[in-house]
């Protein structure tokens, strides 16, 4: 072979290698972020606790967002990971967004400086009132965050036992539905198969009205039994099939999800003229809820406390949105939780360790503004803010 032929063959080979390198997929080394949302009491924390024990998330970092000054979810998840942060007393889709950005930055630098384990992924568990759009947008638009993190999926939980009432009465739940990449129907063990099938059809009908490029994938979970592997595989299949389709979460961000007192949820592009928004100034995003604190004395019997919770439900009715916390009673320590539209509170033994900082009491999330009668009743029961009102 002559020199010219050798040079020509080398050039062809080099060109082929360069072409292969140009066409090769670029490895995204940013930390994948999973945004876990869902209305109050939808079972987010139970699922997350299960996932953190599985290979896909066993080394994940957590950012937990709580309403109120005394969080419960962060305590229930304590010990599940060495890398976590709490954004308390604010909602990360509005007033708590700066706190979320700060938490993500702090976790990144702690990881880089080896002050905590090198977590491979991160989960943000929002409050039940958070809309995913602003959080996802912050991850995409902030130069500091998008350089370090990438949104791997928006996961929305919807309780099968209360879905109809929640979607009908709470615009935040409908916004969570609109922004989901994966929708998990939780607590399916509490409803019949016929009711679950009917609910599935109603949710699909509601999603069709949003005209998403691709509606979320639907999964089900009974007693938090959905595996992390099934979740990750569902997200992977979705994004592989979306090479030519805009992801639903991105499409939802292309629409401004707006809630107004008289028109509830409506959608439009950010640049589109909207008489409703201009009339009601809906750009000032405020949730119609507030978090209060109900201290429980250790001299209280658990049966008496359950009766008081029932009385609270009867007096507040639909104004009571959520109740949860850890309490010390004469019979022992318990975790108490009540989700919206559920008739009885869940009471179970508290198996977590108590420290000098553990407070016996319940976070009570109520509508805002409250009726005068409800406000007076709460004051009489000693249920109020710890000091600074929760900014939700």
N, C-alpha and C positions, 0 to 999 in steps of 0.2 A: 504494500500500500504506500503510495507516494505521500509526501508531506502535506500537500494541499488536501488530499482526501482525509488524512488524519485530522487536520485542523477543521475541515468542514464537518466531520462526524462529531468532533468535540463541541463545536458550536451548536449543532442540532441537539446534542444530548443536554447541554447547558440550558438551551432554550426550553426544552421539554421539562427539565427540573424546575426552572423558574415559573413556567406555566402551572405546574402542579402546586408549587408553593403559593402562587397567586390564587388558585382555585380552592386550596385547602381551607377548611373552616378555621376561623380564628378562635382560639381558646379564650373564653371569658373567665378571667381569674378573679373577678369581683365576687364578693360574698353574696350568695343567694338569700333573699329575704322572703319569707312567707308571711303574708298578712292575714291573720285569723280574726274574723269579725262575725257578728251575729247578734241579734237583739238580746236584751237582758234575759238571763235564764235559759239560753238556748243550748247550753251544754258545752261551751267552748273549752272551759278549764278541764272538764272530765276527759274530753278527747285529747287535749294537749298533754295531760299527765300520762295518759296511756302511750302516746307517741314518743314521749321523752325516754321511755324505757325500751324503745325499739331502735335498731341499728341506724335507721335513717336520721333520727334526731337525738340520739343519746349524747352527742357532744355539742348540741346546738346551744347558741346563746339565746337569751330571752329578754324581751322588753315587754313588761306587763303594765297596762294602763288601767288604773282604778279610779272610780268616782268615790269621793269622800276621802277623809284623812286617814282612816284606818282600813287598810286593804285586807282582803281575805284571799284572793286568788294567789298573790305572791307567797302567802304563808302555806297554802295548800300545795304549791309547787316547790317549796323550799327543799333543798337537797337533791332536786331532780337534775340540776345543772350547776356547774361552778361559775358560769358566766351569765349574770342577769342584772337587770336594772328595772327600777320601778318609777313610773311616771304617775304620781298620785294627785288626787284632788283637782283634776282637769281632764278634758277629753282631747285626745290627740288629733282629732280632725279639725279642731278650731283653737281654743285657748291653750291647749296642751301641745300644739305642734312644735313650738320652740323647744319645749322640754324633751320631746321625742328626738329632734335633731341633735340636741346636746347629748342625750343618752347614747345614740348611735355613734357619735364621734368619740365619746369616752370609751365605749366598748372596743372600737377599732384600735385606738391608741393603746389601750391596756393589752389587747391581743398582740399588737406589733411589738410592744416593749416587754412582752412575756410576763406581764403582771397577772395574766389569767391564761388558761389553756387556749390554744389556737383553734377556736371553734370553726367548723367547716360551713355552717349555715346559721341562720338567725330567724326566730319567730317573733313577730309582734302580735300580742294579744290585745286587741282594743277593748274599750268599754262597750257595753251593749248599745250605747247611743251613738257610737262613732259611725260616720259615713266613710267608706273606704277611698272615695275619690280624692279628697285633699291629701291623704297620707300617701297614696300611690303617686300623686302628682309631685309631692315634695321629694320623693325618692328619684323621680325622673328629672326634675328641674333644678335641684340644688347641685351646684358644681361639686361641692365637697362630698355630698352623699352619693351622687351617681358615679363618682370616680371610684368609690370604695364598695358600693352595694348595687345589686340589681334586683328588681322585683321578680321573683320566681313564680308568684301566683297569689291571687286573692281568694281566700277560702271563707265562705259564708255558711254559718250554721243556722238552721231553722228548725225549731222544735215542732215535731209532727202533732203533738198534743194541743198546741196553742197557735199554730201557724195562721189559721184563718182570722182569728181575732187580732193577732199581732200585725199582720199585713194590712188589715182593714183600718186599724186605728193608729198605726205609728208609721209616719213617713220615713223615719230612719231605717226601719226594717225593709221598706221597699227600695230605698237607696242601696242598702247592702245587697239586696237581690240583684239590682241593676249592675253593680260593680263586680260581681262574682265571676271567677274563672271556674271554680268548683262550688256547687251548692250541696251541702250535706244535710239531709233530712235526719235529724237526731230524735232520740227517744221514740223510735218506731215501735218499741215493745209496748208502748202505752196506748196504741190505737190498733184497730182491727185492720186486716189486709184490705178489706173493701174501702175503709175510710182512707187508708194510705194511698190506694190507687186513685181515688177521687181527688185527694189533695194534690197528688202528682199532676193530674190533668189540669187542675185549677192554676197551679204554679206555672205550668207550661203556657197556659192561656195568658196569664199576666205577663210573662216574659215576651210573648209574641207581640204584645202591645208596645213594648219598648223598642221594637225593631232593631235589636242588636244584630251585628254582623254574624255573630255566633253565640247562641245562648250558653250558659254555663253547663258543664258536665254535672250530672246528678248522681249522687251517691247516697247510701242510707247507712244509718248506724243505730244499733240497739244496745243500750248499756255501754256506750263508748267502745264498741267492738270493731269499728272501722280501723283497719291496719294502716300504719304509715306507708307501707309499701304500696297498698292500693291507691292511696292518695297521690303519692309521687308518680305512680304509673299513669294515673288519670291526667295529671297535669302534663306529663311528658307527651302522651298521645295527643292531647289537645294542642300543644304548641308545635308539635311536628306537623300536624294537619293544618296549621295556620300560616304556613310559609307565604301563602298568597291571600291570606285573610287577616284583617286587623283583629288582634285579640279583643275579647269582649271587655276586659278591664280597660284597655286603651281606648276602645270605642266609647265606653262609659265616660272616660275623661274627656273625650271630644264633645260630650254633651255635658252641660252644666246641670247638676242635680240640685234643684232648688226647692225649698220648703217654705211656704207662706201660710199664715194662720187661716186664710179663707180658701186657699186653693190647694193646700197640701202639696204633694209631690208633682212637679212638672219638669220637663226636660227641654233644653234647647242648646244650640252651640254657643260658646262664650261670646262670640261677636254679634250674635243675632239680637235684634231689638226685641225687648220683651216688656209689654205694658204692665204685666203683673209685677215683675221685679221692680220696675221704676216706681210703680204706685206704692208698693209695700216695703221698698228698700230691703229686699230679702237678702242682699249681699252681706248684711250684718248677721252672720250665722250664729244663732242662739238655740240651744236645745231647751225644750219646755220641761225641764226636770231639775231637781235639786237633791243633793245628798245630805242626809242628816245623821246624827249619832244618837243611839239609844243605849245608855249605860245599863248594865244588868248587875245587880248586887249578888254576891256569892251566897247570900242568905235566901235567895229566891229558889223555890222548888220548881223542877222542870215542868210538872203538871200545871202549876200556876202560870208559868211563863207561856206555855202553849195556849192557855186560855186567854192571856193578854194579847198574844199574836192574833188569835181569832177575833178578839174584840177590835184590834187595830184594823183588821181586814173589813170588819163589818162597818166601822165608822168611816173609813177612808174610801172604801169601794174601789172604783177604777182609778182613783188618785194615787193609790199605792202601786208602785211599779216594780219594786224589788226589795227584798229583805235578805240579809245574809250576815253571818258573823260567827265568832267563837264565844261561848259563854261558860262561866263557872257557876254551877248551881249546887244546892245542898246534896244532890245525888251524884255529882261528878261534872265532868266537862263535856260539852257537846258542840257540834257544828250545826247551825240552823240556816236553812236556805228556803226562800219562797220566790218562785218565778211568777211573771205576770200571768193572770188568768187561771192560775192553779188554785185549787180550793183549800189545800192543806200544805203546811210547811213541812219540809223534810228535816227530820231530827235524827242525828246519828252521833255515836260517841266520837269524841275528839281524840284521835290517836297521835296528834302532833305534840311536840314538846312545847311547854310554856316557859317563857323567860320573864325577867322583871319588866320587859317592855310590852308583854302581851296584855291586851286590854279586853276585859269581859264586856261584851256588848254587841250590838247589831247596827250595821249600816242600813239606813232606811232611805230608799230612793222614791221620791214622790213627784207628782206633777207640779209644775210651776207656771202661773201662780196657783196657790191653793185657795179653796173656798175658805171663808172666814171661820166657819164651823170646824173644818178640818184643822186649820192652823191653831185654833184655840185648844182643840183636843190634844194635839201634839205637844203643846206647851204644858198642858196639865199632866201629861205622861212623862214629862222630862225629856222629850225627844227634840233635840235642837242641834245646831252646828257646834263643833268642837271649839270654834273660834272664828276661823275664816271660812266664809261660805264656799262650798265647792263650786268651781267655775265650770259649769257644764253647758 
